[in-house]
Amino acid sequence: MNVRELVLDILLELSRGKEYSSVLIAAVLEKYDYLDGREKAFLKRVAAGTIERRIQIDYVLGQFSKVPVEKMKPLIRELLRMSCYQILFMDNIPDAAVCNEAVKLAKKRHFQSLQGYVNGVLRAVARGREQIDYPDRRTAYREYLSVCYSMPPWLVDHFCGAYGEERCEEILKAYLQSGAVGIRFQDAVGEAQRERLMEAWRGQGVSVRKSPYLSYAAIVENAEGIRSLAGYAEGAFAVQDVSSMLVVEAAGIKAGDTVIDVCASPGGKALHAASRLAGTGRVIACDLTPRKTGRIEENMRRLHMENVSVRVRDARVSDEELIGRADVLLADVPCSGLGVIGRKQDIKYRVTPESLREVQELQREILRNVVSYLKPSGTMMYSTCTLNPAENEETVRWLCEELGLETVSMARELSEALGETADRGYVQLLPGIHGTDGFFIAKLRRRGQV
């Protein structure tokens, strides 16, 4: 099987807009599981990298092709994109090999008449890559950010407007460097066992470092597959970003509490809460479809969590049984996902200003419903994985003004390094600044409760 042809098919399928790249890549890797490790790594890197760097690649192709990228035949466009990615970003592959393989693929896919064109464009890119005329950083800074970090111009404007130009560049740079995976050790796993597991991972060639924010969290890189790590099958740890762990850390969960997670899949926070309860209390984890709740149940079994019940529920529809039951309500609602672009590269091409408004309306519909699940003295943890103030700070103001809630300081539970706003009841975590996904956390309670 020609691995480059598999990459080409992934890109063509993605261009139809019916599925996300992570799903397509995972499906191909599963189907062709017999490929060796190097071939799998090559497939994943070229497919994901081509998607991630699409704007920059198209800019470069525009300088070397007489045919504009948008006017190219779809197969030729994706073939040139993936080949250009290899030339620009993979030094270990000879340019001649990239060009030759692209020409062979064009012929195999019945584009013999365009073999010369493909060869000519790619060889021109290889010869001229040191002289590419990128936008000037001093005179066209935002265009420079858009092209060199492959971010749509309107999103560059959005991040610059929300966080300033300097911080925007740090965020964009972090998206292109994202590859670390968060690990949460179960509360029952003591410090000595954690150290033994991390040492075993290092022996497998994995880079491991401890989180600066949580003693039970670690960050791993260069892992061939998380499932292969020592302790995974035994349920010693969960895969979870530190930003998500901080939600449960700040919630102040106590023994015997009832915790309701209304949008729980894949179960990171719900199962973290269950671990924190140490066999007491109850976690009720809900999500919209059996496929989503199935992911929670899978993780629940592996982590040996028995104080969790999983339910298929639409968070927009009231569940009478849950009204007034939550000591802690976890509301990690659907969002635009702008904080996890580094992990899900195609988000930046799919999201629109209109979709930002639509998701904000969905969030408020959910929140109007689930706030009734709080006990009078209960705590709501509102969170999103986005960098959109309209979904974050503005929604917190709306919760306070429209639903009778007030923010609660998280300064005691969270590190000072996460920002001074923790004392005001919310934090915005930024890629490149905090070393986590882009994530928003707010802690609230009913107004007047202590």
C-alpha positions as CSV (number, residue, x, y, z in Angstrom):
1,M,0.0,0.0,0.0
2,N,1.3,3.4,-1.0
3,V,1.2,5.5,2.2
4,R,1.3,8.8,0.3
5,E,-1.8,7.7,-1.5
6,L,-3.6,7.0,1.8
7,V,-2.7,10.6,2.8
8,L,-4.0,11.9,-0.4
9,D,-7.3,10.1,0.1
10,I,-7.6,11.5,3.7
11,L,-7.2,15.0,2.4
12,L,-9.7,14.5,-0.4
13,E,-12.2,13.2,2.0
14,L,-11.6,16.0,4.4
15,S,-12.2,18.6,1.6
16,R,-15.7,17.3,1.3
17,G,-16.4,18.7,4.8
18,K,-18.2,15.7,6.2
19,E,-15.8,14.5,8.8
20,Y,-13.0,15.8,11.0
21,S,-9.3,15.0,10.2
22,S,-8.6,13.3,13.5
23,V,-11.5,10.8,12.8
24,L,-10.3,10.2,9.2
25,I,-6.7,9.7,10.2
26,A,-7.6,7.3,13.1
27,A,-9.9,5.3,10.8
28,V,-7.2,4.8,8.2
29,L,-4.6,3.9,10.8
30,E,-7.0,1.3,12.2
31,K,-7.9,-0.1,8.7
32,Y,-4.2,-0.4,7.7
33,D,-3.0,-1.5,11.1
34,Y,-0.4,-3.8,9.5
35,L,1.7,-0.8,8.4
36,D,4.9,-0.5,10.3
37,G,5.5,2.2,12.9
38,R,7.5,4.4,10.6
39,E,4.8,4.3,7.9
40,K,2.1,5.1,10.4
41,A,4.1,8.0,11.8
42,F,4.7,9.3,8.3
43,L,1.0,9.1,7.4
44,K,-0.1,10.9,10.5
45,R,2.5,13.6,10.3
46,V,2.0,14.4,6.6
47,A,-1.8,14.3,6.8
48,A,-2.1,16.4,10.0
49,G,0.8,18.7,9.0
50,T,-0.7,19.5,5.6
51,I,-4.0,20.4,7.2
52,E,-2.3,22.4,9.9
53,R,-0.2,24.4,7.5
54,R,-2.7,24.7,4.7
55,I,-2.8,28.5,4.6
56,Q,1.0,28.8,4.5
57,I,1.3,26.1,1.9
58,D,-1.3,27.7,-0.4
59,Y,0.5,31.0,-0.1
60,V,3.7,29.3,-1.2
61,L,2.0,27.4,-4.0
62,G,0.6,30.7,-5.2
63,Q,4.1,32.0,-5.8
64,F,5.2,29.1,-7.9
65,S,2.1,28.0,-9.8
66,K,0.5,29.9,-12.7
67,V,-2.8,28.2,-11.8
68,P,-4.3,29.7,-8.6
69,V,-4.8,27.1,-5.8
70,E,-8.6,27.6,-5.7
71,K,-8.7,26.9,-9.5
72,M,-6.8,23.6,-9.4
73,K,-8.5,20.3,-9.8
74,P,-9.2,18.9,-6.2
75,L,-6.9,15.9,-6.5
76,I,-4.0,17.9,-7.9
77,R,-4.5,20.6,-5.2
78,E,-4.3,18.1,-2.4
79,L,-1.4,16.3,-4.0
80,L,0.6,19.6,-4.3
81,R,-0.3,20.6,-0.8
82,M,0.9,17.3,0.8
83,S,4.1,17.3,-1.3
84,C,4.8,21.0,-0.6
85,Y,4.5,20.2,3.1
86,Q,7.1,17.5,2.8
87,I,9.5,19.9,1.0
88,L,9.0,22.7,3.4
89,F,8.8,20.9,6.8
90,M,10.4,17.5,6.5
91,D,14.1,17.8,6.0
92,N,14.7,14.1,6.2
93,I,13.0,13.4,2.8
94,P,14.9,14.3,-0.3
95,D,13.1,16.8,-2.6
96,A,13.6,14.6,-5.6
97,A,11.8,11.7,-3.9
98,V,8.9,14.0,-3.0
99,C,8.6,15.2,-6.6
100,N,8.9,11.7,-8.1
101,E,6.3,10.2,-5.8
102,A,3.9,13.0,-6.6
103,V,4.3,12.5,-10.3
104,K,3.7,8.8,-9.9
105,L,0.5,9.4,-7.9
106,A,-0.7,11.9,-10.5
107,K,-0.3,9.3,-13.2
108,K,-1.8,6.5,-11.1
109,R,-4.9,8.6,-10.5
110,H,-5.3,9.3,-14.2
111,F,-3.9,12.8,-14.4
112,Q,-1.1,11.9,-16.9
113,S,-1.6,15.2,-18.7
114,L,-0.7,17.1,-15.5
115,Q,2.4,15.1,-14.5
116,G,4.7,17.8,-16.0
117,Y,2.8,20.6,-14.2
118,V,3.1,18.8,-10.8
119,N,6.8,18.1,-11.3
120,G,7.5,21.7,-12.4
121,V,5.7,23.3,-9.5
122,L,7.2,21.1,-6.8
123,R,10.8,21.5,-8.2
124,A,10.3,25.2,-8.3
125,V,9.2,25.2,-4.7
126,A,12.2,23.1,-3.7
127,R,14.6,25.4,-5.6
128,G,13.0,28.6,-4.3
129,R,12.0,27.9,-0.8
130,E,14.7,30.1,0.7
131,Q,13.5,33.1,-1.4
132,I,9.8,32.9,-0.6
133,D,8.3,36.4,-0.3
134,Y,6.4,36.2,3.0
135,P,4.4,39.2,4.3
136,D,6.6,41.7,6.1
137,R,6.4,41.3,9.8
138,R,6.9,45.1,10.4
139,T,4.5,46.5,7.8
140,A,1.9,43.8,7.5
141,Y,2.0,42.1,10.9
142,R,-1.4,40.5,10.9
143,E,-1.1,39.2,7.4
144,Y,2.3,37.8,8.5
145,L,0.7,36.1,11.5
146,S,-2.1,34.6,9.2
147,V,0.3,33.2,6.6
148,C,3.2,32.1,8.8
149,Y,1.0,30.5,11.5
150,S,-1.7,29.3,9.0
151,M,-4.6,31.0,10.8
152,P,-7.5,32.6,8.9
153,P,-7.3,36.4,8.9
154,W,-10.5,36.9,10.8
155,L,-9.3,34.6,13.6
156,V,-6.0,36.5,13.8
157,D,-8.1,39.7,14.2
158,H,-10.2,38.0,16.9
159,F,-7.2,36.8,18.9
160,C,-5.4,40.2,18.6
161,G,-8.6,42.0,19.6
162,A,-9.1,39.8,22.7
163,Y,-5.5,39.4,23.9
164,G,-3.3,41.8,22.0
165,E,-0.9,41.2,19.1
166,E,2.1,40.0,21.1
167,R,0.0,37.5,23.1
168,C,-1.8,36.5,19.9
169,E,1.5,35.4,18.3
170,E,2.4,33.3,21.4
171,I,-1.0,31.6,21.1
172,L,-0.5,30.9,17.4
173,K,3.0,29.6,18.0
174,A,1.8,27.2,20.7
175,Y,-0.9,25.8,18.3
176,L,1.9,24.7,15.9
177,Q,3.9,23.1,18.7
178,S,1.1,21.2,20.4
179,G,1.9,17.6,20.9
180,A,2.0,17.1,24.6
181,V,-0.6,14.9,26.3
182,G,-1.9,15.4,29.9
183,I,-1.9,12.5,32.3
184,R,-4.0,12.4,35.5
185,F,-2.9,9.8,38.1
186,Q,-5.8,8.3,40.0
187,D,-6.0,9.6,43.6
188,A,-5.3,6.0,44.8
189,V,-1.9,6.0,43.1
190,G,0.6,7.2,45.6
191,E,3.6,9.4,44.8
192,A,6.1,6.5,44.9
193,Q,4.0,4.6,42.3
194,R,3.7,7.7,40.1
195,E,7.5,8.0,40.1
196,R,7.9,4.4,39.1
197,L,5.4,4.7,36.3
198,M,7.1,7.9,34.9
199,E,10.5,6.2,35.1
200,A,9.0,3.3,33.1
201,W,7.7,5.7,30.5
202,R,11.1,7.3,30.1
203,G,12.4,3.8,29.6
204,Q,10.0,3.5,26.6
205,G,11.5,6.7,25.1
206,V,8.8,9.0,26.3
207,S,9.5,12.5,27.5
208,V,7.8,13.1,30.9
209,R,7.5,16.2,33.1
210,K,5.4,17.0,36.1
211,S,2.7,19.7,35.9
212,P,3.6,22.9,37.7
213,Y,0.0,23.3,38.9
214,L,-1.1,19.8,40.2
215,S,0.9,17.2,42.0
216,Y,-1.1,14.3,40.4
217,A,-0.6,15.5,36.8
218,A,2.1,14.9,34.3
219,I,2.8,15.9,30.7
220,V,4.1,13.4,28.2
221,E,5.5,13.8,24.7
222,N,6.8,11.4,22.0
223,A,4.6,8.6,23.1
224,E,3.9,6.1,20.3
225,G,0.5,5.4,21.8
226,I,-0.9,6.2,25.3
227,R,-2.4,2.7,25.5
228,S,1.0,1.2,25.4
229,L,2.2,3.0,28.5
230,A,2.8,1.1,31.7
231,G,-0.2,1.4,34.0
232,Y,-2.8,2.2,31.3
233,A,-4.5,-1.1,31.2
234,E,-4.5,-1.3,35.0
235,G,-6.3,2.1,35.2
236,A,-3.6,3.9,37.1
237,F,-4.1,7.1,35.1
238,A,-6.4,8.9,32.7
239,V,-5.7,11.0,29.7
240,Q,-6.8,14.5,30.5
241,D,-5.4,18.0,29.9
242,V,-4.3,19.8,33.0
243,S,-6.8,22.6,32.2
244,S,-9.7,20.1,32.5
245,M,-8.3,18.8,35.8
246,L,-8.3,22.3,37.2
247,V,-12.1,22.4,36.9
248,V,-12.5,19.6,39.5
249,E,-9.6,20.9,41.6
250,A,-11.4,24.2,42.0
251,A,-14.8,22.7,42.6
252,G,-14.1,21.8,46.3
253,I,-15.7,18.4,46.0
254,K,-16.3,16.8,49.5
255,A,-16.9,13.2,50.5
256,G,-20.5,12.2,50.0
257,D,-21.3,14.9,47.4
258,T,-23.5,14.4,44.4
259,V,-21.8,15.6,41.3
260,I,-23.8,16.0,38.0
261,D,-21.8,16.5,34.8
262,V,-24.3,17.5,32.1
263,C,-22.0,17.3,29.0
264,A,-19.6,14.7,30.3
265,S,-18.1,12.8,27.3
266,P,-15.4,11.5,27.2
267,G,-15.6,11.6,31.0
268,G,-12.4,13.3,32.1
269,K,-14.0,15.6,34.7
270,A,-16.7,13.2,35.8
271,L,-14.2,10.4,36.5
272,H,-11.8,12.8,38.1
273,A,-14.7,13.8,40.4
274,A,-15.4,10.2,41.1
275,S,-11.8,9.6,42.1
276,R,-11.9,12.6,44.4
277,L,-15.0,11.2,46.1
278,A,-13.0,8.0,47.0
279,G,-15.9,5.6,46.7
280,T,-18.4,7.9,48.5
281,G,-21.2,10.0,47.1
282,R,-22.3,9.8,43.5
283,V,-21.4,11.1,40.0
284,I,-24.1,11.3,37.4
285,A,-22.5,11.7,34.0
286,C,-24.8,12.7,31.1
287,D,-24.4,13.2,27.4
288,L,-26.4,13.4,24.2
289,T,-25.9,10.1,22.4
290,P,-25.1,6.5,23.2
291,R,-21.8,6.9,21.3
292,K,-20.7,9.6,23.7
293,T,-21.9,7.9,26.8
294,G,-20.2,4.7,25.6
295,R,-16.9,6.5,25.7
296,I,-17.6,7.5,29.4
297,E,-18.5,3.9,30.2
298,E,-15.3,2.6,28.6
299,N,-13.1,4.9,30.6
300,M,-15.2,4.2,33.8
301,R,-14.5,0.5,33.5
302,R,-10.8,0.9,32.9
303,L,-10.4,3.3,35.8
304,H,-12.5,1.0,38.1
305,M,-15.0,3.8,39.0
306,E,-18.1,2.3,40.6
307,N,-19.7,5.4,42.0
308,V,-20.7,6.8,38.6
309,S,-24.0,6.4,36.7
310,V,-24.1,7.2,33.0
311,R,-27.2,8.5,31.2
312,V,-28.1,9.5,27.7
313,R,-29.6,13.0,28.2
314,D,-30.1,16.2,26.1
315,A,-28.7,19.0,28.3
316,R,-31.3,21.3,26.8
317,V,-34.2,19.2,28.2
318,S,-35.0,19.2,31.9
319,D,-34.6,15.9,33.7
320,E,-37.0,16.2,36.7
321,E,-35.1,13.6,38.6
322,L,-32.0,15.8,38.7
323,I,-33.6,19.0,39.9
324,G,-32.1,20.2,43.2
325,R,-29.7,17.3,43.5
326,A,-26.3,18.7,42.7
327,D,-23.7,19.7,45.3
328,V,-21.4,20.3,42.3
329,L,-22.7,20.9,38.8
330,L,-20.1,20.5,36.0
331,A,-21.2,22.4,32.9
332,D,-18.5,22.0,30.2
333,V,-20.8,23.1,27.5
334,P,-20.4,22.8,23.7
335,C,-18.2,25.6,22.4
336,S,-16.3,26.8,19.4
337,G,-13.2,24.9,20.4
338,L,-10.8,27.8,19.7
339,G,-8.6,26.7,22.6
340,V,-7.8,23.3,21.2
341,I,-6.9,24.2,17.6
342,G,-3.4,22.7,18.3
343,R,-5.0,19.3,18.7
344,K,-7.9,19.6,16.2
345,Q,-6.4,21.5,13.3
346,D,-9.4,21.8,11.1
347,I,-11.4,23.7,13.7
348,K,-9.9,26.9,12.4
349,Y,-11.2,26.3,8.9
350,R,-14.7,25.3,9.9
351,V,-15.5,27.9,12.5
352,T,-17.2,31.2,11.4
353,P,-18.3,34.4,13.1
354,E,-21.9,33.2,12.6
355,S,-21.1,29.8,14.3
356,L,-19.6,31.6,17.3
357,R,-23.0,33.4,17.8
358,E,-24.9,30.1,17.3
359,V,-22.9,28.2,19.9
360,Q,-23.3,31.0,22.4
361,E,-27.1,30.7,22.0
362,L,-26.8,26.9,22.5
363,Q,-24.7,27.4,25.7
364,R,-27.3,29.7,27.2
365,E,-30.2,27.3,26.3
366,I,-28.3,24.6,28.2
367,L,-27.4,26.8,31.2
368,R,-31.0,28.0,31.6
369,N,-32.0,24.4,32.0
370,V,-29.3,22.8,34.1
371,V,-29.0,25.6,36.7
372,S,-32.1,24.0,38.2
373,Y,-30.1,20.9,39.1
374,L,-28.1,22.9,41.8
375,K,-28.9,22.5,45.4
376,P,-29.5,25.9,47.1
377,S,-25.9,25.7,48.5
378,G,-24.5,24.0,45.4
379,T,-21.5,25.0,43.2
380,M,-21.6,25.3,39.4
381,M,-18.3,24.9,37.5
382,Y,-18.8,26.5,34.1
383,S,-16.0,25.7,31.5
384,T,-15.2,25.8,27.8
385,C,-12.2,24.9,25.7
386,T,-12.3,28.2,23.7
387,L,-10.7,31.6,23.6
388,N,-13.8,33.6,22.8
389,P,-14.8,36.2,25.5
390,A,-18.4,36.1,24.2
391,E,-18.6,32.4,25.3
392,N,-16.6,33.0,28.5
393,E,-16.5,36.2,30.4
394,E,-19.7,37.5,28.8
395,T,-21.5,34.2,29.6
396,V,-20.5,34.5,33.2
397,R,-21.9,38.0,33.4
398,W,-25.1,36.7,31.8
399,L,-25.3,33.9,34.4
400,C,-25.0,36.4,37.2
401,E,-27.4,39.0,35.7
402,E,-30.1,36.6,34.3
403,L,-29.9,33.4,36.4
404,G,-29.2,34.8,39.8
405,L,-25.7,33.4,40.3
406,E,-22.5,35.0,41.6
407,T,-18.9,34.1,41.1
408,V,-16.8,32.5,43.9
409,S,-13.1,33.0,44.4
410,M,-10.8,30.1,43.3
411,A,-7.7,31.7,44.6
412,R,-7.4,29.1,47.5
413,E,-7.6,26.1,45.1
414,L,-5.6,27.3,42.1
415,S,-2.0,28.4,41.7
416,E,-1.3,32.1,41.6
417,A,0.5,31.4,38.3
418,L,-2.9,31.0,36.6
419,G,-3.7,34.7,37.0
420,E,-5.1,37.2,39.4
421,T,-8.7,36.8,38.1
422,A,-9.0,33.5,40.0
423,D,-9.9,35.6,43.0
424,R,-12.8,37.1,41.0
425,G,-14.1,33.6,40.2
426,Y,-12.8,32.8,36.8
427,V,-9.6,32.1,34.8
428,Q,-8.7,32.1,31.1
429,L,-5.9,29.7,30.3
430,L,-3.9,30.5,27.2
431,P,-1.8,28.2,25.0
432,G,1.8,29.4,25.0
433,I,1.2,31.2,28.3
434,H,0.1,28.6,30.8
435,G,1.3,25.5,29.1
436,T,-2.2,24.0,28.8
437,D,-5.0,24.0,26.2
438,G,-6.9,27.2,25.8
439,F,-9.5,26.8,28.5
440,F,-11.9,28.9,30.6
441,I,-13.1,28.1,34.1
442,A,-15.6,29.9,36.3
443,K,-17.0,29.0,39.7
444,L,-20.4,30.1,40.7
445,R,-23.2,29.7,43.3
446,R,-26.7,31.0,43.8
447,R,-26.6,34.7,44.9
448,G,-26.5,35.2,48.6
449,Q,-25.4,31.6,49.5
450,V,-22.3,31.1,51.7
